[in-house]
């Protein structure tokens, strides 16, 4: 059985998907980009601000599922320019206390809406 998870505190999906799906003890979040849920605008002032908005969107979806960053077991980070890795990593790291999740970071040719970073996570309750 699966349960759909959506919140108005994160951007609405821009395609045929949900913000997250719970299946058993796992929560699978769709990739998040830096869309501000309050005004629908992209946050692309700089890569740190963009990454912070992505992480805040993830935080809102996790909260809707009744969990937080400590429940994340796996993340995937997609960057359009690996030169941004250090700055993204700096912001990303502030959202975790200990026991970091498994992760990969890959450079891609393009991302939705021309953003620079997209992050997806898998968590466990």
Buried (B, 14 or more C-beta within 10 A) or exposed (E): EEEEBBBEBBBEEEEEEBBBBBEEEBBBBBBBBBBBBEEEEBBBEEBEEBBBBBBBBBBBBBEBBEBEBEBBEBBBBBBBEEEBBEBBEEBBEEBBEEEEBEBEBEEEEEBEEEBBBBBBBBBEE
